[in-house]
């Protein structure tokens, strides 16, 4: 299932995929002049991704990965075989989890990845994993499993760190304008694409200023399930 939006000369496609109870969002941007395509966190829906790229007569040149969890990197190898794109992930994430694939480029905080006449800024946001990255492009933040509309990512897995998540959220609060649109890796409530102003006003994790309080709330043991972000 996908939704297409045109932003200037870019076609922006939101792909919603389902697998074993997971709903993942991956995002495809195509420059309609150069026919270059970039994808964020490809998973589950290979046919839909190939269909959108083919319809636009485009070529996939870059895969940007927010982190290394399997539901975000699932289609990397299949897309490498088909299009041979460059792949991007943070140096910290690669080193901590030993992630490897062909054409892998480690990125660092603040790095700008060129995308035709624009660029995509890497913002290192550890917390959910050791080296999670959010990607900022054209007024859009691809927030992976760091920021959800309703909450933030779990910090109890390997490499997770609630202190890191607190610092990442405080950093995003300073960096992002209220009109930036948030496109996360999962969403089970409102539609993806809310403004950051909406998240600031409605997401509890952005309202807790005290670090200790944030950490104990994030690590509480009575959370109903993985997808209960609040
Ligand atoms: Fe994850």
Boltz pocket constraint, residues with backbone or C-beta under 6 A from the ligand:
constraints:
  - pocket:
      binder: B
      contacts: [[A, 67], [A, 69], [A, 128], [A, 145]]
      max_distance: 6.0
